[in-house]
Amino acid sequence: MIYLVFQQLNPLVPTLLICPLIAIIIGMMCAILHSRVTLALGAALLLPLLFITTNIATIKSNLDSWAMYGIIYALMTYGAFRITSRARS
């Protein structure tokens, strides 16, 4: 989906830069707003869909990468949540 907006974007930029930053920001914001961590983890699991989804065939062929990157981003979100919530206590 992100490639529809940015046509010439390098594939590594959203994978290694944009989505991890978004995952960390989601974790920090949920800790600051005293929100539930499960909401943050659910949002982080959906982050890979930003750069995987272009059509249905792409989603079907990349389900394993969606799960792998989603779990990694969820772990990053959980780490940011825990670090931020400890710093605020």
N, CA, C and O atoms as a GROMACS GRO file, in nm:
protein
  356
    1MET      N    1   0.081  -0.118   0.000
    1MET     CA    2   0.000   0.000   0.000
    1MET      C    3   0.085   0.125   0.000
    1MET      O    4   0.050   0.225  -0.063
    2ILE      N    5   0.196   0.120   0.069
    2ILE     CA    6   0.283   0.237   0.076
    2ILE      C    7   0.350   0.263  -0.058
    2ILE      O    8   0.390   0.376  -0.087
    3TYR      N    9   0.364   0.158  -0.141
    3TYR     CA   10   0.426   0.174  -0.271
    3TYR      C   11   0.333   0.241  -0.371
    3TYR      O   12   0.379   0.290  -0.474
    4LEU      N   13   0.204   0.244  -0.343
    4LEU     CA   14   0.113   0.317  -0.430
    4LEU      C   15   0.134   0.467  -0.418
    4LEU      O   16   0.111   0.541  -0.514
    5VAL      N   17   0.177   0.512  -0.302
    5VAL     CA   18   0.203   0.654  -0.280
    5VAL      C   19   0.344   0.691  -0.326
    5VAL      O   20   0.363   0.791  -0.394
    6PHE      N   21   0.442   0.609  -0.288
    6PHE     CA   22   0.582   0.634  -0.323
    6PHE      C   23   0.626   0.528  -0.423
    6PHE      O   24   0.659   0.416  -0.384
    7GLN      N   25   0.628   0.562  -0.550
    7GLN     CA   26   0.656   0.465  -0.656
    7GLN      C   27   0.801   0.418  -0.656
    7GLN      O   28   0.825   0.300  -0.678
    8GLN      N   29   0.896   0.505  -0.631
    8GLN     CA   30   1.038   0.472  -0.642
    8GLN      C   31   1.103   0.440  -0.508
    8GLN      O   32   1.225   0.452  -0.494
    9LEU      N   33   1.027   0.399  -0.410
    9LEU     CA   34   1.078   0.373  -0.277
    9LEU      C   35   1.156   0.241  -0.274
    9LEU      O   36   1.110   0.140  -0.326
   10ASN      N   37   1.272   0.244  -0.212
   10ASN     CA   38   1.353   0.124  -0.195
   10ASN      C   39   1.277   0.029  -0.101
   10ASN      O   40   1.227   0.074   0.002
   11PRO      N   41   1.268  -0.100  -0.133
   11PRO     CA   42   1.192  -0.193  -0.048
   11PRO      C   43   1.245  -0.208   0.094
   11PRO      O   44   1.170  -0.248   0.183
   12LEU      N   45   1.371  -0.178   0.116
   12LEU     CA   46   1.426  -0.192   0.251
   12LEU      C   47   1.389  -0.076   0.343
   12LEU      O   48   1.394  -0.089   0.465
   13VAL      N   49   1.351   0.038   0.286
   13VAL     CA   50   1.318   0.154   0.369
   13VAL      C   51   1.198   0.128   0.458
   13VAL      O   52   1.209   0.149   0.579
   14PRO      N   53   1.083   0.083   0.407
   14PRO     CA   54   0.972   0.057   0.500
   14PRO      C   55   0.997  -0.063   0.590
   14PRO      O   56   0.951  -0.065   0.704
   15THR      N   57   1.070  -0.162   0.540
   15THR     CA   58   1.094  -0.283   0.619
   15THR      C   59   1.186  -0.258   0.737
   15THR      O   60   1.160  -0.305   0.847
   16LEU      N   61   1.293  -0.185   0.714
   16LEU     CA   62   1.397  -0.168   0.816
   16LEU      C   63   1.398  -0.032   0.884
   16LEU      O   64   1.469  -0.014   0.982
   17LEU      N   65   1.321   0.064   0.834
   17LEU     CA   66   1.325   0.198   0.892
   17LEU      C   67   1.188   0.250   0.933
   17LEU      O   68   1.168   0.285   1.049
   18ILE      N   69   1.095   0.254   0.841
   18ILE     CA   70   0.966   0.318   0.869
   18ILE      C   71   0.882   0.237   0.968
   18ILE      O   72   0.836   0.292   1.068
   19CYS      N   73   0.861   0.109   0.942
   19CYS     CA   74   0.776   0.028   1.029
   19CYS      C   75   0.834   0.006   1.169
   19CYS      O   76   0.757   0.009   1.265
   20PRO      N   77   0.965  -0.016   1.185
   20PRO     CA   78   1.016  -0.024   1.322
   20PRO      C   79   0.997   0.106   1.401
   20PRO      O   80   0.968   0.102   1.520
   21LEU      N   81   1.014   0.219   1.334
   21LEU     CA   82   0.990   0.347   1.403
   21LEU      C   83   0.844   0.362   1.442
   21LEU      O   84   0.813   0.409   1.551
   22ILE      N   85   0.754   0.324   1.353
   22ILE     CA   86   0.611   0.330   1.385
   22ILE      C   87   0.579   0.236   1.501
   22ILE      O   88   0.499   0.271   1.588
   23ALA      N   89   0.639   0.117   1.503
   23ALA     CA   90   0.614   0.021   1.611
   23ALA      C   91   0.662   0.077   1.745
   23ALA      O   92   0.593   0.062   1.846
   24ILE      N   93   0.778   0.140   1.746
   24ILE     CA   94   0.829   0.198   1.871
   24ILE      C   95   0.741   0.314   1.916
   24ILE      O   96   0.713   0.327   2.035
   25ILE      N   97   0.697   0.396   1.823
   25ILE     CA   98   0.609   0.509   1.858
   25ILE      C   99   0.476   0.458   1.912
   25ILE      O  100   0.423   0.516   2.007
   26ILE      N  101   0.421   0.352   1.854
   26ILE     CA  102   0.295   0.295   1.904
   26ILE      C  103   0.312   0.247   2.047
   26ILE      O  104   0.227   0.272   2.132
   27GLY      N  105   0.422   0.177   2.076
   27GLY     CA  106   0.446   0.129   2.211
   27GLY      C  107   0.463   0.242   2.311
   27GLY      O  108   0.411   0.235   2.423
   28MET      N  109   0.535   0.345   2.272
   28MET     CA  110   0.554   0.459   2.362
   28MET      C  111   0.423   0.533   2.387
   28MET      O  112   0.395   0.573   2.500
   29MET      N  113   0.344   0.552   2.283
   29MET     CA  114   0.218   0.625   2.300
   29MET      C  115   0.120   0.546   2.387
   29MET      O  116   0.047   0.606   2.466
   30CYS      N  117   0.116   0.415   2.373
   30CYS     CA  118   0.027   0.336   2.458
   30CYS      C  119   0.072   0.339   2.604
   30CYS      O  120  -0.011   0.336   2.694
   31ALA      N  121   0.202   0.346   2.627
   31ALA     CA  122   0.251   0.356   2.765
   31ALA      C  123   0.220   0.493   2.823
   31ALA      O  124   0.182   0.504   2.939
   32ILE      N  125   0.236   0.597   2.743
   32ILE     CA  126   0.210   0.733   2.792
   32ILE      C  127   0.062   0.754   2.818
   32ILE      O  128   0.024   0.818   2.916
   33LEU      N  129  -0.022   0.701   2.730
   33LEU     CA  130  -0.167   0.719   2.745
   33LEU      C  131  -0.231   0.616   2.838
   33LEU      O  132  -0.353   0.614   2.855
   34HIS      N  133  -0.148   0.528   2.898
   34HIS     CA  134  -0.196   0.422   2.987
   34HIS      C  135  -0.300   0.334   2.919
   34HIS      O  136  -0.400   0.295   2.979
   35SER      N  137  -0.275   0.305   2.794
   35SER     CA  138  -0.363   0.220   2.717
   35SER      C  139  -0.321   0.073   2.734
   35SER      O  140  -0.218   0.045   2.794
   36ARG      N  141  -0.398  -0.015   2.682
   36ARG     CA  142  -0.367  -0.158   2.692
   36ARG      C  143  -0.258  -0.195   2.592
   36ARG      O  144  -0.256  -0.146   2.479
   37VAL      N  145  -0.171  -0.280   2.635
   37VAL     CA  146  -0.061  -0.322   2.548
   37VAL      C  147  -0.112  -0.413   2.436
   37VAL      O  148  -0.049  -0.421   2.331
   38THR      N  149  -0.225  -0.480   2.456
   38THR     CA  150  -0.277  -0.568   2.352
   38THR      C  151  -0.321  -0.489   2.229
   38THR      O  152  -0.310  -0.538   2.117
   39LEU      N  153  -0.371  -0.368   2.249
   39LEU     CA  154  -0.406  -0.284   2.135
   39LEU      C  155  -0.283  -0.246   2.056
   39LEU      O  156  -0.285  -0.245   1.933
   40ALA      N  157  -0.176  -0.215   2.126
   40ALA     CA  158  -0.050  -0.179   2.059
   40ALA      C  159   0.006  -0.298   1.984
   40ALA      O  160   0.056  -0.284   1.872
   41LEU      N  161   0.000  -0.416   2.044
   41LEU     CA  162   0.053  -0.535   1.978
   41LEU      C  163  -0.030  -0.572   1.855
   41LEU      O  164   0.024  -0.617   1.754
   42GLY      N  165  -0.160  -0.554   1.864
   42GLY     CA  166  -0.245  -0.579   1.748
   42GLY      C  167  -0.216  -0.484   1.633
   42GLY      O  168  -0.215  -0.525   1.517
   43ALA      N  169  -0.193  -0.358   1.666
   43ALA     CA  170  -0.158  -0.262   1.562
   43ALA      C  171  -0.022  -0.294   1.501
   43ALA      O  172  -0.003  -0.278   1.381
   44ALA      N  173   0.071  -0.338   1.583
   44ALA     CA  174   0.204  -0.372   1.532
   44ALA      C  175   0.200  -0.496   1.443
   44ALA      O  176   0.277  -0.506   1.348
   45LEU      N  177   0.111  -0.589   1.473
   45LEU     CA  178   0.098  -0.707   1.387
   45LEU      C  179   0.048  -0.670   1.248
   45LEU      O  180   0.076  -0.741   1.151
   46LEU      N  181  -0.027  -0.562   1.238
   46LEU     CA  182  -0.080  -0.519   1.109
   46LEU      C  183   0.014  -0.428   1.032
   46LEU      O  184  -0.013  -0.397   0.915
   47LEU      N  185   0.122  -0.383   1.092
   47LEU     CA  186   0.215  -0.293   1.024
   47LEU      C  187   0.274  -0.349   0.895
   47LEU      O  188   0.288  -0.274   0.799
   48PRO      N  189   0.311  -0.477   0.888
   48PRO     CA  190   0.367  -0.525   0.761
   48PRO      C  191   0.272  -0.516   0.643
   48PRO      O  192   0.315  -0.518   0.528
   49LEU      N  193   0.143  -0.505   0.670
   49LEU     CA  194   0.048  -0.492   0.560
   49LEU      C  195   0.066  -0.360   0.486
   49LEU      O  196   0.019  -0.346   0.373
   50LEU      N  197   0.132  -0.262   0.548
   50LEU     CA  198   0.157  -0.136   0.479
   50LEU      C  199   0.245  -0.154   0.357
   50LEU      O  200   0.226  -0.085   0.256
   51PHE      N  201   0.341  -0.246   0.364
   51PHE     CA  202   0.429  -0.262   0.249
   51PHE      C  203   0.413  -0.396   0.179
   51PHE      O  204   0.479  -0.420   0.078
   52ILE      N  205   0.327  -0.484   0.228
   52ILE     CA  206   0.305  -0.612   0.160
   52ILE      C  207   0.185  -0.604   0.067
   52ILE      O  208   0.186  -0.663  -0.041
   53THR      N  209   0.081  -0.534   0.107
   53THR     CA  210  -0.043  -0.539   0.032
   53THR      C  211  -0.039  -0.450  -0.091
   53THR      O  212  -0.034  -0.327  -0.081
   54THR      N  213  -0.041  -0.512  -0.205
   54THR     CA  214  -0.065  -0.441  -0.330
   54THR      C  215  -0.186  -0.502  -0.399
   54THR      O  216  -0.264  -0.432  -0.463
   55ASN      N  217  -0.201  -0.634  -0.386
   55ASN     CA  218  -0.320  -0.703  -0.434
   55ASN      C  219  -0.334  -0.835  -0.357
   55ASN      O  220  -0.249  -0.868  -0.275
   56ILE      N  221  -0.439  -0.907  -0.384
   56ILE     CA  222  -0.468  -1.030  -0.308
   56ILE      C  223  -0.362  -1.137  -0.333
   56ILE      O  224  -0.326  -1.210  -0.240
   57ALA      N  225  -0.312  -1.147  -0.454
   57ALA     CA  226  -0.210  -1.249  -0.484
   57ALA      C  227  -0.082  -1.223  -0.406
   57ALA      O  228  -0.015  -1.317  -0.363
   58THR      N  229  -0.048  -1.098  -0.388
   58THR     CA  230   0.072  -1.063  -0.311
   58THR      C  231   0.054  -1.100  -0.164
   58THR      O  232   0.147  -1.150  -0.101
   59ILE      N  233  -0.063  -1.078  -0.111
   59ILE     CA  234  -0.089  -1.113   0.029
   59ILE      C  235  -0.080  -1.265   0.047
   59ILE      O  236  -0.021  -1.312   0.144
   60LYS      N  237  -0.139  -1.340  -0.045
   60LYS     CA  238  -0.136  -1.486  -0.034
   60LYS      C  239   0.005  -1.542  -0.041
   60LYS      O  240   0.038  -1.638   0.030
   61SER      N  241   0.088  -1.483  -0.124
   61SER     CA  242   0.224  -1.536  -0.138
   61SER      C  243   0.318  -1.488  -0.028
   61SER      O  244   0.426  -1.543  -0.012
   62ASN      N  245   0.278  -1.387   0.047
   62ASN     CA  246   0.366  -1.331   0.150
   62ASN      C  247   0.309  -1.343   0.291
   62ASN      O  248   0.341  -1.261   0.377
   63LEU      N  249   0.226  -1.443   0.316
   63LEU     CA  250   0.171  -1.461   0.450
   63LEU      C  251   0.280  -1.492   0.553
   63LEU      O  252   0.271  -1.448   0.667
   64ASP      N  253   0.382  -1.567   0.513
   64ASP     CA  254   0.489  -1.600   0.607
   64ASP      C  255   0.571  -1.477   0.644
   64ASP      O  256   0.610  -1.461   0.759
   65SER      N  257   0.597  -1.390   0.548
   65SER     CA  258   0.672  -1.269   0.581
   65SER      C  259   0.587  -1.174   0.664
   65SER      O  260   0.639  -1.101   0.749
   66TRP      N  261   0.455  -1.174   0.641
   66TRP     CA  262   0.368  -1.090   0.723
   66TRP      C  263   0.373  -1.137   0.868
   66TRP      O  264   0.382  -1.054   0.960
   67ALA      N  265   0.367  -1.267   0.890
   67ALA     CA  266   0.372  -1.320   1.027
   67ALA      C  267   0.508  -1.292   1.091
   67ALA      O  268   0.515  -1.252   1.207
   68MET      N  269   0.614  -1.313   1.016
   68MET     CA  270   0.749  -1.294   1.072
   68MET      C  271   0.773  -1.148   1.108
   68MET      O  272   0.815  -1.118   1.220
   69TYR      N  273   0.748  -1.058   1.015
   69TYR     CA  274   0.770  -0.917   1.044
   69TYR      C  275   0.670  -0.864   1.147
   69TYR      O  276   0.705  -0.779   1.228
   70GLY      N  277   0.547  -0.914   1.144
   70GLY     CA  278   0.449  -0.872   1.243
   70GLY      C  279   0.490  -0.908   1.384
   70GLY      O  280   0.473  -0.828   1.476
   71ILE      N  281   0.544  -1.028   1.402
   71ILE     CA  282   0.590  -1.069   1.535
   71ILE      C  283   0.710  -0.986   1.578
   71ILE      O  284   0.720  -0.948   1.695
   72ILE      N  285   0.801  -0.959   1.486
   72ILE     CA  286   0.918  -0.877   1.520
   72ILE      C  287   0.875  -0.736   1.559
   72ILE      O  288   0.925  -0.681   1.658
   73TYR      N  289   0.784  -0.677   1.483
   73TYR     CA  290   0.736  -0.542   1.518
   73TYR      C  291   0.658  -0.543   1.648
   73TYR      O  292   0.664  -0.446   1.724
   74ALA      N  293   0.584  -0.650   1.676
   74ALA     CA  294   0.512  -0.661   1.803
   74ALA      C  295   0.609  -0.669   1.920
   74ALA      O  296   0.585  -0.609   2.025
   75LEU      N  297   0.719  -0.742   1.903
   75LEU     CA  298   0.821  -0.748   2.008
   75LEU      C  299   0.886  -0.611   2.031
   75LEU      O  300   0.914  -0.573   2.144
   76MET      N  301   0.909  -0.539   1.923
   76MET     CA  302   0.965  -0.404   1.937
   76MET      C  303   0.866  -0.312   2.008
   76MET      O  304   0.906  -0.230   2.091
   77THR      N  305   0.738  -0.325   1.976
   77THR     CA  306   0.635  -0.244   2.041
   77THR      C  307   0.627  -0.277   2.189
   77THR      O  308   0.616  -0.188   2.273
   78TYR      N  309   0.631  -0.406   2.222
   78TYR     CA  310   0.625  -0.447   2.362
   78TYR      C  311   0.746  -0.396   2.439
   78TYR      O  312   0.733  -0.352   2.553
   79GLY      N  313   0.863  -0.403   2.378
   79GLY     CA  314   0.984  -0.351   2.443
   79GLY      C  315   0.976  -0.202   2.468
   79GLY      O  316   1.012  -0.155   2.576
   80ALA      N  317   0.928  -0.128   2.370
   80ALA     CA  318   0.912   0.017   2.388
   80ALA      C  319   0.808   0.048   2.495
   80ALA      O  320   0.824   0.142   2.573
   81PHE      N  321   0.701  -0.032   2.499
   81PHE     CA  322   0.598  -0.014   2.600
   81PHE      C  323   0.654  -0.036   2.740
   81PHE      O  324   0.631   0.043   2.831
   82ARG      N  325   0.729  -0.146   2.756
   82ARG     CA  326   0.785  -0.178   2.888
   82ARG      C  327   0.888  -0.074   2.933
   82ARG      O  328   0.887  -0.033   3.049
   83ILE      N  329   0.975  -0.032   2.843
   83ILE     CA  330   1.077   0.067   2.879
   83ILE      C  331   1.013   0.200   2.915
   83ILE      O  332   1.052   0.264   3.012
   84THR      N  333   0.915   0.242   2.836
   84THR     CA  334   0.849   0.370   2.863
   84THR      C  335   0.766   0.365   2.990
   84THR      O  336   0.763   0.462   3.065
   85SER      N  337   0.698   0.254   3.014
   85SER     CA  338   0.615   0.245   3.135
   85SER      C  339   0.702   0.238   3.261
   85SER      O  340   0.660   0.287   3.366
   86ARG      N  341   0.820   0.177   3.254
   86ARG     CA  342   0.911   0.176   3.369
   86ARG      C  343   0.969   0.314   3.394
   86ARG      O  344   0.986   0.354   3.509
   87ALA      N  345   0.998   0.387   3.289
   87ALA     CA  346   1.056   0.521   3.306
   87ALA      C  347   0.954   0.616   3.366
   87ALA      O  348   0.991   0.710   3.437
   88ARG      N  349   0.827   0.594   3.340
   88ARG     CA  350   0.723   0.682   3.393
   88ARG      C  351   0.688   0.649   3.537
   88ARG      O  352   0.634   0.734   3.607
   89SER      N  353   0.718   0.529   3.585
   89SER     CA  354   0.682   0.488   3.722
   89SER      C  355   0.771   0.550   3.825
   89SER      O  356   0.754   0.525   3.945
   0.00000   0.00000   0.00000
